Amino acid sequence: MRAIQPTNHDRREGGPRRVKVVHLTSAHTSCDTRIHNKMCRSLAQAGYDVHLVAPWSDEPDPDAGSGANIHHVPRPRNRFARMTTTTRQVLAAAGRLHPDICHLHDPELIPAGVLLKLAGRKVIFDSHEDLPRQVLAKPWIPAWLRRPVSVATTVLDAATLRLFDAIVAATPAIAQELPAGKTVTIQNCPILGELTSPSRLAFAERGNVAVFVGGMSAARGICEMVRAMGLLPERLNAKLVLAGRFSTPDLRQTVMRLPGADRVEHAGWLDRPATADLLGRARAGLVLFHPLPNHTSAQPNKLFEYMSAGIPVVASDFPLWRQIVEDAGCGLLADPEDPNAIAGAMTWLFEHPAEAEAMGERGREAVKTHYNWGIEAEKLLALYRRLAK
């Protein structure tokens, strides 16, 4: 990769030049909720000149009202192409935009970040995941190689991230593993009101509908959720709606042949308004990740999104998740690898609608007071104000 030379920037006609910010991703799409809907939108509203470089996808482009300028690079054919060709294309796009601040969202962009830093840009690395822990569960890395790769990743992080101007951690657990003096925790909390549909049904009018929103994989408990549906009493007339994409076509075929699949509806990928409509018809939200190293310390956005929509959750019984759910009183916990435990939690919520509604309302209140993007956006803007000086 060739280093990008610093250049002067144009000024806005009739006013001072705005600080130009470029968010860079090779692995996410331009519709990514954290990157576009939250960070880019908040920065644009604060007066920054915001750009987002991301691979092209077949999802609808984000709405123009966000204030962010979208620049697509070609969609990678596979993981190797994403980590090589796409990273070069993202870096080249950043060079053409001449940013003041670059905000990187993927580990494979760290070398590009070093070049951008050497070219005189200010660079932020956003750690969405605990990468060394995540590597330990990557199915495409041979099992015997995962621990050495995890150790090497830890060493690489320690050597390179200190070169950057700031590091953003998506959870407090991730922040603990990063350089303390440069790290700011900005959690992936929901935007207040975004997932409250104007057409939502009163809780008592809803059917026994459970939902899972997000990417579906074996590690995220999709097989156990479907099997649990097959264990629910017939009298409940329950349904599970899946909103998102399967990690592979083969997994979808496998899941749809499992016991309980006759009670499952796959709605496909939904935009935010459609997601809000779905949550406004549900009586439970499922988030049942398996106990992998990177999952037990994660704070999945969907947990807080269910809470923001006022529906009770059935969540994996991890210590961190237990603290969130029990402190808020917003749902039930279950062993994510036990369909019987999942079915028991769902049955209780469906059979106790008044208590379930109260749990949902407590979750909504917890989001209003603690877990919302307004609080996190203030931390983001404070970071950018410091770097823009």
Buried (B, 14 or more C-beta within 10 A) or exposed (E): EEBBEEEEBEEEEEEEEBBBBBBBBBBBBBBBBBBBBBBBBBBBEBEBBBBBBBBBBEEEEBBEEBBBBBBBBEBBEEEEBBBEBBBBBBBBBBBEBBBBBBBBBBBBBBBBBBBBBEBEBBBBBBBBBBBBBBBBBBEEBEEEEBEEBBEEBBEBBEEBBEBBBBBBBBBEBBBEBBBEEBBBBBBBBBBBEBBBBEEBBEBEEBEBBBBBBBEBBBBBBBBBBBBBBBBBEEEBEBBBBBBBBBBEEEBBEBBEEBEBBEBBEBBEBBEBEBBBBBBBBBBBBBBBBBEBBBBBBBBBBBBBBBBBBBBBBBBBBBEBBEEBBEEBBBBBBBBBBBBEBBBBBBBBBBEEBEEBBBBBBBBBBBBBEBBBBEBBBEBBBEBBEEBEE
